Amino acid sequence: MRYTKQELKQQLEAAGLKRTDTVLIHSSMKAIGRVEGGAESVLDAWMEYFDRGLLLLPAHTWAQMSERYPVYDPQKEESCVGLLTRLFWKRPGVVRSLHPTHSVAAFGQGAAAYVAGEEYCNTPCTPGGCYDRLRQAGGKILLVGVGHERNTFIHSVEEVLNVPNRLADRPLLLYTVMPDGSRRTVYMRKHFNAMQPHISEDFVKLEQAFYETGAAVKTVFGDAGCILCDARRVFEVTRHCLAPDPECLVTKPLIPPERWEALKYKPEGCLWDSNKAGEENENSNL
């Protein structure tokens, strides 16, 4: 089947997404399948649908930033996380953040304000930064053809909760090219764990917890199986699961279902309604 742009927008509506939503999308174009107009039509569908909201895509450069390649130029540097992200940040009206390894590209209402200040971050998902802001903004995360191993927001949760052994002890000296052409020095602590070189691969251990607590639901976009998450609820469930053993995602083969039993008060299959959640405990420690 070859999807039209209109059909893709109808799928977004059927998933329960609103045109005014703040939504972060991680995606696989290959999983989406055949689309009239290809990847550009997919981006058209997203940008047109969320024209009254805020559309966010990662535009990461962590794969190439290193001691040998330390200069991040947001006007030139390619994203390392997929075709759609490489096309999106170059589009008219899209604003890219100044984070040297985990930049975010934004389009829509308040885009520039949302990504402002990332040049001051010294960790991949600094508390108060673009990823952490999703929960305060009532944001959603749409995983299109990918799983929680690509859900960067969970890295931000770990940083807010001060989970041990997630960041390198020794910072990397990087430089961000600023809008005026000057270079800003950034000492960046990259993701690192001696037991697990790819920390995010263990985020899938939380998948069932998210489903059973209403933090996430399954949906589709094109041919791609998708996971739609509520950022605030993902934060709450992750904090609850990690509290007894903060390093369990890496050190344990699974998370016991008893960890999230107390949070199973929403009907299964219903996405968490953050407007009814009440005030969240903002303590930063587990």
ABEGO torsion letter per residue (X at the ends): XBBBAAAAAAAAAAAGBBAABBBBBBBBAAAAEBBBGEAAAAAAAAAAAAAABBBBBBABAAAABBAABABBBAAABBBAAEAAAAAAAABBGBBBBABAABBBBBBEBGAAAAABGAAABABABBBGBAAAAAAAAGBBBBBBGBBAAABAAAAAAAAAAGBBGABBABBBBBBBBBAAGBBBBBBBBBBBBAABABAAAAAAAAAAAAAAAGABBBBBBEABBBBBBBAAAAAAAAAAAAAABAAAAAABABBBAAAAAAABABBBGBBBBAAAAEBBBABABX
